[in-house]
Amino acid sequence: MMKGIDHFRELYKTRTVYDVMGELLDTIQAENKKLNIFITVDREKVLARARELDNKTGARGELFGIPVAVKDNIAVKDVRLTCASRVLDDYVSPYSATVVDRLLAEDAIIIGKTNLDEFAMGSSTEYSAFFPTRNPLAPDYVPGGSSGGSAAAVAAGLAPLALGSDTGGSVRQPGSFTGTVALKPTYGNVSRYGLVAFASSLDVIGPIASNIEDAEMLYRVIAGQDPSDSTSASHNRPTLNFDDCTIGVLDEKWLTSINPVILEEYRSLIKKLESAGFNVQVVQTDLWQYALNAYYIITSSEASSNLARYDGVRYGARQNEDNLVDTYFSTRTKGFGDEVKRRIFLGTFALSAGYYDKYYKKANVLREMLKREFRGNFQGVDFILTPTAPELPFKLGEKVNPIDMYMSDWFTAPASLAGYPAISIPWYRDEQNLTVGIQCIGQTGDEENIFILSKKLNKIISHF
Amino acid sequence: MDVDIDRIIELSRIRLESGKEHVFERQMKQIIAWVEEIDTISGTGELLEMELPCTPLQEDRFVDNGLGTSEALSNAPESDGHFFIVSEVIKK
């Protein structure tokens, strides 16, 4: 079902981009009725772009004619940008994100804008204000979130490449749930210009693909410093010597409440790593038990500030009242969904007078302690390997308690807080087609090494 | 932990919809009780007094002219072509 870049390159040997895209758009229209993957697909724009590429003379870009699905919190000029929220239902972006400009410079085609949890807050794509996305591998189940639409687009074979955004696991966890390759780059290595802000000190745009090589290519196209993003940088570590590579694994005392099948597979993978010649060492992760608590305080605080702009004045679905303050209240009350409201409330509370030190400041102290714990671990290991999620995909409507949903990020939030790169690659699939990925965390700038390790791991993993 | 929901509503400029107040309050109290678990961490004393490292930033550089007036107003709920029009700000 999944298709890679090579599939399209093969088609273009004998067919036009216009022809191939026309057929793909028909398939998307049919599949979207069942799976609710895309929020916006503009057929005319896609075909106009296809014609433009067919008429192009001269050198072709690296992604010539390759369709890319883009999460609907990333700006594409003159295309609706909703963040899956009623408050931005009719908003049309006047500019494109830097990552989109870089894709277009390599002759890619933006095939459509994908569904997400509203403002990227969620782990199942069920918090979208429009509709939940279904997992293409098992349609009664969620595809994960918040980049569920992007991961589902790749898993359903509707695009070989997709962009998502990852703040606490929102690219990796949907990758895990859909059997796709999903990378959260080092914080700063991919420009955030044009990404609608959720938590500015953690947000990262990341590639999703059907295989490691394609994910690597997409990452290379979008990565690099950008003067439009003052937090962007180009962190790159030298290539490691993989003949003497040490992999850190978790102490089992932290794994007692995860799905027992996943625990068993983790034990089995560790043995396979040792047989394959890797050094394996247990790492200290005592602070990981507090990472999610700190994560939700910090991200909700940043979100409460970032989402203050949705007041109906300059853009958005304004609810007019007879004075400005009531206009703010009505616009925000009617425009935001429940999960967004919960997070804004939590962030507002954590930053308010009398509570700032106890919650926000303490959470940032925990964050610094976690970074130090990571640095200590990386003195002795080159990578840290964990399951991407503590569970297999759950059913639509299954998780009603918000805290149960938050627990999905248990393995992914620590690397987000520390700013480290981490990839999820397909690892285990059960007889119901429910999947979980294995996560590999590296140090700042370790993307190249992570891709090399992922290819080696892929040869060792036999279940997928 | 007692949560002053009315104060949070005022600060966040978001009201609770009728019928949802009790559910929301209960959920907020549960979430706050859960995040409060970071209070049990030891060894934070020295770090609480320190200036912690922030997200590193590049120097600001002027990149382009930004959006023109018509583009900036293109998504405005109401405008006169030059300004955003809003409800009364100051009562006469």
Boltz contact constraints between the chains, C-beta under 6 A:
constraints:
  - contact:
      token1: [A, 91]
      token2: [B, 75]
      max_distance: 6.0
  - contact:
      token1: [A, 94]
      token2: [B, 67]
      max_distance: 6.0
  - contact:
      token1: [A, 94]
      token2: [B, 71]
      max_distance: 6.0
  - contact:
      token1: [A, 94]
      token2: [B, 74]
      max_distance: 6.0
  - contact:
      token1: [A, 201]
      token2: [B, 55]
      max_distance: 6.0
  - contact:
      token1: [A, 227]
      token2: [B, 61]
      max_distance: 6.0
  - contact:
      token1: [A, 227]
      token2: [B, 63]
      max_distance: 6.0
  - contact:
      token1: [A, 228]
      token2: [B, 63]
      max_distance: 6.0
  - contact:
      token1: [A, 230]
      token2: [B, 57]
      max_distance: 6.0
  - contact:
      token1: [A, 230]
      token2: [B, 58]
      max_distance: 6.0
  - contact:
      token1: [A, 231]
      token2: [B, 55]
      max_distance: 6.0
  - contact:
      token1: [A, 290]
      token2: [B, 38]
      max_distance: 6.0
  - contact:
      token1: [A, 290]
      token2: [B, 41]
      max_distance: 6.0
  - contact:
      token1: [A, 293]
      token2: [B, 35]
      max_distance: 6.0
  - contact:
      token1: [A, 293]
      token2: [B, 37]
      max_distance: 6.0
  - contact:
      token1: [A, 293]
      token2: [B, 38]
      max_distance: 6.0
  - contact:
      token1: [A, 294]
      token2: [B, 38]
      max_distance: 6.0
  - contact:
      token1: [A, 296]
      token2: [B, 35]
      max_distance: 6.0
  - contact:
      token1: [A, 297]
      token2: [B, 35]
      max_distance: 6.0
  - contact:
      token1: [A, 313]
      token2: [B, 84]
      max_distance: 6.0
  - contact:
      token1: [A, 313]
      token2: [B, 86]
      max_distance: 6.0
  - contact:
      token1: [A, 314]
      token2: [B, 84]
      max_distance: 6.0
  - contact:
      token1: [A, 315]
      token2: [B, 75]
      max_distance: 6.0
  - contact:
      token1: [A, 318]
      token2: [B, 77]
      max_distance: 6.0
  - contact:
      token1: [A, 323]
      token2: [B, 87]
      max_distance: 6.0
  - contact:
      token1: [A, 323]
      token2: [B, 88]
      max_distance: 6.0
  - contact:
      token1: [A, 324]
      token2: [B, 86]
      max_distance: 6.0
  - contact:
      token1: [A, 324]
      token2: [B, 87]
      max_distance: 6.0
  - contact:
      token1: [A, 324]
      token2: [B, 89]
      max_distance: 6.0
  - contact:
      token1: [A, 327]
      token2: [B, 87]
      max_distance: 6.0
  - contact:
      token1: [A, 328]
      token2: [B, 13]
      max_distance: 6.0
  - contact:
      token1: [A, 329]
      token2: [B, 13]
      max_distance: 6.0
  - contact:
      token1: [A, 329]
      token2: [B, 15]
      max_distance: 6.0
  - contact:
      token1: [A, 332]
      token2: [B, 13]
      max_distance: 6.0
  - contact:
      token1: [A, 332]
      token2: [B, 14]
      max_distance: 6.0
  - contact:
      token1: [A, 333]
      token2: [B, 14]
      max_distance: 6.0
  - contact:
      token1: [A, 333]
      token2: [B, 15]
      max_distance: 6.0
  - contact:
      token1: [A, 341]
      token2: [B, 14]
      max_distance: 6.0
  - contact:
      token1: [A, 344]
      token2: [B, 12]
      max_distance: 6.0
  - contact:
      token1: [A, 345]
      token2: [B, 8]
      max_distance: 6.0
  - contact:
      token1: [A, 345]
      token2: [B, 28]
      max_distance: 6.0
  - contact:
      token1: [A, 346]
      token2: [B, 31]
      max_distance: 6.0
  - contact:
      token1: [A, 348]
      token2: [B, 8]
      max_distance: 6.0
  - contact:
      token1: [A, 348]
      token2: [B, 11]
      max_distance: 6.0
  - contact:
      token1: [A, 348]
      token2: [B, 12]
      max_distance: 6.0
  - contact:
      token1: [A, 349]
      token2: [B, 8]
      max_distance: 6.0
  - contact:
      token1: [A, 362]
      token2: [B, 38]
      max_distance: 6.0
  - contact:
      token1: [A, 364]
      token2: [B, 52]
      max_distance: 6.0
  - contact:
      token1: [A, 365]
      token2: [B, 44]
      max_distance: 6.0
  - contact:
      token1: [A, 365]
      token2: [B, 47]
      max_distance: 6.0
  - contact:
      token1: [A, 365]
      token2: [B, 48]
      max_distance: 6.0
  - contact:
      token1: [A, 366]
      token2: [B, 38]
      max_distance: 6.0
  - contact:
      token1: [A, 368]
      token2: [B, 47]
      max_distance: 6.0
  - contact:
      token1: [A, 368]
      token2: [B, 52]
      max_distance: 6.0
  - contact:
      token1: [A, 403]
      token2: [B, 34]
      max_distance: 6.0
